[in-house]
């Protein structure tokens, strides 16, 4: 297994790396592991997107302004971003299982409490707690993958997880809408409580500890901060982390702007928007499976990642040209095609940035996973509001944000990761570059 700063690939990979640490029996139950870890990584989408159809109802029921109710989304998102910074180092110190179970239990309690919130202010507070606790599933799921797999095998597993986590953003609003047919907005939190309880039971009964005691950190907060500082000081890790964050921000820009762009500017019906959103999500999932089943193991992870970034940049540039009228009035179909390419490219970038970053951090997978997740959420949270900065009559800001994020990702990939050097330097000299 590589040490910190050691490159693992330069030439095309011809064989998948064998799983390294962690219970062998757990690795053999691949379907169960994928189900549990996929469910944990789907928690953000379920917690955020199932609730979206209920926002107007919450505004009326709690007699609060729409801006105040919107803060319930912001609170959950920020909680998930910041919670990872706490839970990640905890899992490196105490193992994966205990912090995960505690986080899931708190998530269940916080979610159930949301269902009984009497005011918008209390709902905001409960949603913040829900996000903080839900972060445990996100960050520890990635750390468990790092415990169990290495190299190409890890990249393949991350691509497989996208099959579940990619479906969640599509299914969650649909599930939320169906729940609202039978109950009010509080029923959505009841459903989320049931989902959280089921995940807790699955983890408790079926997911053993994956971090051996001898590999845990014994220090406290000071050592955790020192570990994160050392990770950030690793230029290549930081490059993959920031590049992945910018790619995720381009995805966030799409999610934030697409309902407005597709329906308001191009006049599509809600049903057409839902269909296009679903098709784009299928494209992301398909690209992730192509990445994991075909490309990984046959070519360099960095080469695949570079192609993914190039596709995002090309799609974003095309969208900018179309939305600024360079090609005249192009209509919905070309714009939808550009968004499809951009979304599908995420299946090549997101799993590989995570894999290439975590390959370098076998000694601190929890802290590394926390930094990866927090960076993605925070950069995405900053990028999302910018898509509406010019008002409701233009899609140009969406394309500008996406292109800026794509170019920034490429700059980090080339300037910090320097993929052409991988495999040609030793751990001692890599840090000096």
VMD Tcl script that draws the C-alpha trace (Angstrom):
set ca {
  {0.00 0.00 0.00}
  {1.43 3.40 -0.87}
  {2.74 5.79 1.72}
  {1.81 9.45 1.89}
  {3.16 11.22 -1.16}
  {3.85 8.01 -3.10}
  {2.45 7.91 -6.60}
  {0.77 4.66 -7.62}
  {0.19 4.98 -11.34}
  {1.70 6.49 -14.41}
  {1.29 3.89 -17.13}
  {-2.00 2.18 -17.98}
  {-3.03 -0.19 -15.22}
  {-3.44 -3.74 -16.33}
  {-4.56 -5.37 -13.12}
  {-6.84 -4.32 -10.29}
  {-5.15 -3.88 -6.95}
  {-6.15 -6.47 -4.42}
  {-8.19 -5.42 -1.41}
  {-5.91 -4.67 1.48}
  {-7.11 -4.17 5.03}
  {-10.45 -4.97 6.61}
  {-12.37 -8.19 7.19}
  {-12.05 -10.54 4.26}
  {-15.55 -11.85 4.90}
  {-16.92 -8.32 4.52}
  {-15.22 -7.89 1.15}
  {-16.75 -11.16 -0.04}
  {-20.27 -9.90 0.68}
  {-19.97 -7.25 -2.00}
  {-23.69 -6.77 -2.62}
  {-24.41 -6.18 1.07}
  {-21.48 -3.79 1.48}
  {-22.57 -1.86 -1.60}
  {-26.14 -1.65 -0.32}
  {-25.15 -0.38 3.11}
  {-22.46 2.05 1.98}
  {-24.60 3.20 -0.94}
  {-27.43 3.91 1.49}
  {-25.08 5.94 3.68}
  {-23.83 8.02 0.75}
  {-27.44 8.60 -0.36}
  {-28.32 10.24 2.97}
  {-27.57 13.82 1.74}
  {-29.81 13.50 -1.31}
  {-32.59 11.89 0.66}
  {-32.41 14.47 3.45}
  {-32.31 17.42 1.05}
  {-34.33 16.39 -2.01}
  {-37.24 14.51 -0.46}
  {-38.05 17.72 1.37}
  {-38.01 19.99 -1.71}
  {-41.62 19.37 -2.88}
  {-42.86 20.31 0.59}
  {-41.26 23.76 0.83}
  {-44.40 25.74 -0.16}
  {-46.48 23.71 2.29}
  {-43.97 24.30 5.10}
  {-44.11 28.03 4.41}
  {-47.88 28.05 4.82}
  {-48.03 25.61 7.73}
  {-45.48 27.45 9.86}
  {-46.59 30.93 8.73}
  {-43.02 31.87 7.84}
  {-41.50 33.75 4.91}
  {-40.10 31.64 2.09}
  {-36.61 33.00 2.79}
  {-36.79 31.68 6.35}
  {-37.95 28.25 5.24}
  {-35.11 28.15 2.69}
  {-32.74 28.32 5.65}
  {-33.88 24.82 6.62}
  {-32.08 23.60 3.48}
  {-29.02 25.73 4.14}
  {-28.81 24.52 7.74}
  {-28.89 20.87 6.69}
  {-26.27 21.43 3.98}
  {-23.92 23.32 6.30}
  {-24.38 20.69 8.99}
  {-23.35 17.96 6.59}
  {-20.32 19.98 5.48}
  {-19.05 20.84 8.96}
  {-20.01 17.55 10.59}
  {-17.59 15.68 8.38}
  {-14.68 17.62 9.86}
  {-15.65 16.31 13.30}
  {-16.65 12.75 12.48}
  {-13.73 11.98 10.15}
  {-10.97 12.36 12.77}
  {-13.18 10.61 15.34}
  {-13.36 7.56 13.09}
  {-9.57 7.52 12.77}
  {-9.27 7.50 16.57}
  {-12.13 5.20 17.66}
  {-12.70 3.11 14.57}
  {-15.49 3.37 12.02}
  {-18.31 1.49 13.69}
  {-18.81 3.44 16.93}
  {-18.92 6.98 15.46}
  {-21.11 5.72 12.60}
  {-23.67 4.16 14.91}
  {-23.72 7.23 17.17}
  {-24.15 9.51 14.17}
  {-26.97 7.40 12.77}
  {-28.78 7.30 16.10}
  {-28.56 11.07 16.45}
  {-29.72 11.41 12.82}
  {-32.80 9.31 13.56}
  {-33.66 11.34 16.66}
  {-33.06 14.69 14.93}
  {-35.12 13.65 11.90}
  {-38.00 12.47 14.06}
  {-37.86 15.75 15.98}
  {-38.12 17.69 12.70}
  {-41.52 16.08 12.16}
  {-42.83 17.78 15.31}
  {-41.15 21.19 14.93}
  {-43.73 23.87 15.84}
  {-41.86 26.83 14.31}
  {-39.53 27.48 11.39}
  {-36.76 28.57 13.76}
  {-36.84 25.26 15.63}
  {-37.01 23.37 12.33}
  {-33.86 25.18 11.21}
  {-32.10 24.08 14.40}
  {-33.26 20.49 14.08}
  {-32.21 20.40 10.43}
  {-28.74 21.64 11.40}
  {-28.48 18.77 13.89}
  {-29.80 16.38 11.27}
  {-27.08 17.49 8.86}
  {-24.33 17.27 11.46}
  {-25.35 13.71 12.35}
  {-25.97 12.67 8.75}
  {-22.39 13.63 7.93}
  {-21.26 10.49 9.74}
  {-22.65 8.27 7.03}
  {-21.04 10.25 4.22}
  {-17.55 10.52 5.60}
  {-17.29 7.07 7.20}
  {-18.62 5.30 4.10}
  {-15.68 6.69 2.10}
  {-13.26 5.80 4.89}
  {-14.58 2.21 5.01}
  {-14.02 1.88 1.26}
  {-10.43 3.05 1.82}
  {-10.03 0.47 4.61}
  {-11.24 -2.37 2.42}
  {-9.82 -1.54 -0.99}
  {-6.82 0.04 -2.64}
  {-5.92 1.44 -6.04}
  {-8.04 0.32 -8.96}
  {-10.31 -1.82 -6.78}
  {-11.19 1.28 -4.77}
  {-11.95 3.29 -7.91}
  {-14.20 0.51 -9.14}
  {-16.08 0.37 -5.86}
  {-16.63 4.14 -5.84}
  {-18.04 3.86 -9.36}
  {-20.40 1.14 -8.17}
  {-21.56 3.31 -5.28}
  {-22.59 5.94 -7.84}
  {-25.23 3.50 -9.06}
  {-27.03 4.05 -5.75}
  {-26.01 7.59 -4.86}
  {-26.77 8.71 -8.43}
  {-30.32 7.36 -8.29}
  {-31.07 9.04 -4.96}
  {-31.31 12.66 -6.24}
  {-33.76 11.53 -8.91}
  {-35.87 9.29 -6.70}
  {-35.93 11.50 -3.61}
  {-38.16 14.34 -4.98}
  {-40.46 11.77 -6.57}
  {-40.77 9.91 -3.27}
  {-41.35 13.18 -1.45}
  {-44.09 14.14 -3.90}
  {-45.82 10.79 -3.47}
  {-45.62 11.04 0.32}
  {-47.34 14.43 0.12}
  {-50.28 12.79 -1.63}
  {-51.08 10.86 1.53}
  {-49.85 13.12 4.32}
  {-48.40 16.57 4.99}
  {-44.79 17.74 5.07}
  {-44.21 16.19 8.47}
  {-44.77 12.77 6.93}
  {-41.61 13.21 4.86}
  {-39.55 13.37 8.03}
  {-41.35 10.27 9.30}
  {-40.26 8.42 6.15}
  {-36.69 9.70 6.58}
  {-36.79 8.49 10.20}
  {-37.76 5.01 9.00}
  {-34.96 5.04 6.42}
  {-32.44 6.16 9.05}
  {-33.62 3.47 11.46}
  {-33.28 0.78 8.79}
  {-29.73 1.93 7.97}
  {-28.84 1.95 11.66}
  {-30.05 -1.64 12.07}
  {-28.19 -2.77 8.96}
  {-24.94 -1.21 10.18}
  {-25.40 -2.63 13.66}
  {-26.15 -6.15 12.46}
  {-24.13 -6.48 9.27}
  {-21.25 -4.01 9.10}
  {-18.27 -4.96 11.30}
  {-15.37 -2.75 12.24}
  {-12.96 -2.20 9.33}
  {-10.15 -0.21 11.00}
  {-7.84 -2.41 13.05}
  {-6.94 -1.08 16.53}
  {-3.25 -0.86 15.69}
  {-4.04 1.51 12.80}
  {-6.04 3.99 14.87}
  {-4.80 7.36 16.08}
  {-4.49 7.76 19.83}
  {-4.30 11.56 19.97}
  {-7.04 14.08 20.56}
  {-8.11 17.28 18.86}
  {-4.58 18.60 18.53}
  {-3.40 15.50 16.70}
  {-6.52 15.53 14.51}
  {-5.78 19.10 13.48}
  {-2.15 18.21 12.90}
  {-3.20 15.29 10.69}
  {-5.49 17.51 8.62}
  {-2.72 20.09 8.31}
  {-0.35 17.42 7.00}
  {-2.96 16.27 4.51}
  {-3.48 19.80 3.24}
  {0.28 20.22 3.00}
  {0.42 17.27 0.60}
  {0.24 19.14 -2.69}
  {-1.11 16.25 -4.74}
  {-3.82 15.32 -2.22}
  {-4.87 18.97 -2.01}
  {-4.96 19.13 -5.79}
  {-7.32 16.20 -6.12}
  {-9.43 17.49 -3.23}
  {-9.87 20.99 -4.69}
  {-10.30 19.76 -8.26}
  {-13.02 17.38 -7.09}
  {-14.63 20.21 -5.15}
  {-14.83 22.41 -8.23}
  {-16.28 19.55 -10.29}
  {-18.89 19.04 -7.59}
  {-19.62 22.77 -7.66}
  {-20.37 22.55 -11.39}
  {-22.82 19.79 -10.53}
  {-24.38 21.92 -7.78}
  {-24.76 24.79 -10.26}
  {-26.70 22.46 -12.55}
  {-28.96 21.24 -9.75}
  {-29.66 24.78 -8.53}
  {-30.29 26.36 -11.93}
  {-31.79 23.61 -14.09}
  {-35.40 23.85 -12.82}
  {-35.42 27.56 -13.62}
  {-33.48 27.29 -16.89}
  {-35.44 24.38 -18.35}
  {-38.92 25.47 -17.26}
  {-38.87 29.26 -17.11}
  {-36.44 30.20 -19.87}
  {-37.03 27.36 -22.34}
  {-40.69 26.82 -21.47}
  {-40.60 23.11 -20.67}
  {-43.31 21.56 -18.53}
  {-42.51 20.14 -15.06}
  {-42.93 16.66 -16.54}
  {-40.40 17.41 -19.28}
  {-37.99 18.81 -16.71}
  {-38.35 15.68 -14.58}
  {-37.71 13.52 -17.64}
  {-34.58 15.47 -18.61}
  {-33.33 15.43 -15.02}
  {-33.80 11.67 -14.94}
  {-32.04 11.17 -18.28}
  {-29.07 13.25 -17.10}
  {-28.85 11.23 -13.91}
  {-28.90 8.02 -15.93}
  {-26.02 9.45 -17.98}
  {-24.02 10.09 -14.81}
  {-24.69 6.57 -13.56}
  {-23.83 5.01 -16.93}
  {-20.55 6.93 -17.15}
  {-19.72 5.83 -13.62}
  {-20.29 2.21 -14.56}
  {-18.22 2.55 -17.74}
  {-15.50 4.05 -15.57}
  {-15.59 1.24 -13.03}
  {-16.27 -1.75 -15.29}
  {-14.35 -0.88 -18.48}
  {-11.86 1.98 -18.11}
  {-10.42 1.40 -14.64}
  {-7.82 -1.33 -14.84}
  {-7.18 -0.74 -18.53}
  {-5.90 2.83 -18.46}
  {-4.51 5.30 -15.98}
  {-6.92 6.82 -13.48}
  {-5.35 10.20 -14.18}
  {-5.98 9.85 -17.90}
  {-9.64 9.02 -17.29}
  {-9.88 11.96 -14.91}
  {-8.31 14.28 -17.47}
  {-10.85 13.18 -20.09}
  {-13.64 13.81 -17.60}
  {-12.45 17.34 -16.89}
  {-12.07 18.03 -20.62}
  {-15.65 16.88 -21.24}
  {-17.00 19.12 -18.46}
  {-15.08 22.10 -19.85}
  {-16.25 21.46 -23.41}
  {-19.87 21.09 -22.34}
  {-19.74 24.22 -20.17}
  {-18.13 26.25 -22.98}
  {-20.79 25.07 -25.42}
  {-23.52 26.00 -22.95}
  {-22.02 29.46 -22.53}
  {-21.94 30.01 -26.30}
  {-25.52 28.82 -26.64}
  {-26.91 30.85 -23.74}
  {-25.18 34.04 -24.91}
  {-26.80 33.70 -28.34}
  {-23.66 33.09 -30.37}
  {-25.51 30.39 -32.29}
  {-28.81 32.24 -32.31}
  {-31.92 30.87 -30.65}
  {-30.92 27.24 -30.26}
  {-33.94 26.03 -28.31}
  {-34.16 23.45 -25.55}
  {-32.69 20.35 -27.20}
  {-29.07 21.58 -27.72}
  {-29.00 23.04 -24.19}
  {-30.33 19.75 -22.79}
  {-27.64 17.89 -24.76}
  {-24.92 20.10 -23.27}
  {-26.25 19.52 -19.76}
  {-26.35 15.77 -20.44}
  {-22.66 15.71 -21.41}
  {-21.74 17.82 -18.38}
  {-23.68 15.60 -15.99}
  {-22.41 12.36 -17.53}
  {-18.82 13.58 -17.18}
  {-19.26 13.59 -13.41}
  {-19.24 9.81 -13.58}
  {-15.62 9.99 -14.73}
  {-14.45 12.74 -12.38}
  {-16.07 12.33 -8.96}
  {-15.12 8.69 -8.21}
  {-11.60 9.11 -9.59}
  {-10.76 12.31 -7.69}
  {-11.86 10.58 -4.49}
  {-9.89 7.42 -5.28}
  {-6.70 9.23 -6.28}
  {-6.85 11.38 -3.16}
  {-7.58 8.50 -0.77}
  {-4.88 6.28 -2.32}
  {-2.38 8.66 -0.74}
  {-3.88 8.55 2.77}
  {-4.05 4.97 4.14}
  {-2.95 6.30 7.54}
  {-5.77 8.87 7.90}
  {-8.67 7.83 5.69}
  {-11.28 9.34 8.01}
  {-9.68 12.77 8.12}
  {-8.99 12.67 4.38}
  {-12.58 11.70 3.66}
  {-13.77 14.55 5.87}
  {-11.69 17.09 3.97}
  {-12.89 15.74 0.62}
  {-16.54 15.91 1.62}
  {-16.40 19.27 3.37}
  {-14.57 20.90 0.46}
  {-17.16 19.64 -2.03}
  {-20.11 20.80 0.05}
  {-18.67 24.21 0.86}
  {-17.51 25.01 -2.68}
  {-20.85 23.80 -3.99}
  {-22.73 25.91 -1.46}
  {-20.80 29.00 -2.58}
  {-21.29 28.32 -6.30}
  {-25.00 27.55 -6.17}
  {-26.34 31.06 -5.38}
  {-24.22 32.58 -8.16}
  {-26.31 30.93 -10.88}
  {-29.16 33.38 -10.23}
  {-27.07 36.50 -9.82}
  {-28.28 38.09 -13.10}
  {-31.96 37.49 -12.48}
  {-34.52 35.15 -13.98}
  {-34.25 36.01 -17.68}
  {-30.92 34.44 -18.57}
  {-29.10 31.12 -18.23}
  {-25.70 32.74 -18.77}
  {-24.71 32.77 -15.06}
  {-25.21 28.99 -14.85}
  {-22.90 28.43 -17.81}
  {-20.34 30.95 -16.52}
  {-20.21 29.29 -13.10}
  {-19.89 25.84 -14.65}
  {-17.12 26.91 -17.02}
  {-15.25 28.76 -14.26}
  {-15.46 25.67 -12.02}
  {-14.30 23.39 -14.84}
  {-11.29 25.60 -15.64}
  {-10.41 25.87 -11.95}
  {-10.59 22.08 -11.62}
  {-8.24 21.63 -14.58}
  {-5.86 24.24 -13.15}
  {-5.69 22.35 -9.85}
  {-5.31 19.01 -11.63}
  {-2.44 20.24 -13.80}
  {-0.80 22.68 -11.40}
  {-1.03 20.72 -8.15}
  {-1.50 17.05 -9.05}
  {0.97 17.09 -11.97}
  {-0.19 13.66 -13.14}
  {2.68 13.23 -15.61}
  {5.05 12.93 -12.63}
  {3.25 10.03 -10.98}
  {5.26 6.89 -10.84}
  {8.53 8.75 -11.55}
  {9.18 10.17 -8.10}
  {9.80 8.65 -4.72}
  {8.05 9.61 -1.49}
  {11.07 11.57 -0.45}
  {11.33 13.63 -3.60}
  {7.60 14.03 -4.34}
  {7.16 16.49 -1.49}
  {9.90 18.63 -2.89}
  {8.26 19.22 -6.26}
}
mol new
graphics top color blue
foreach p $ca { graphics top sphere $p radius 0.5 }
foreach p [lrange $ca 0 end-1] q [lrange $ca 1 end] { graphics top cylinder $p $q radius 0.2 }
display resetview
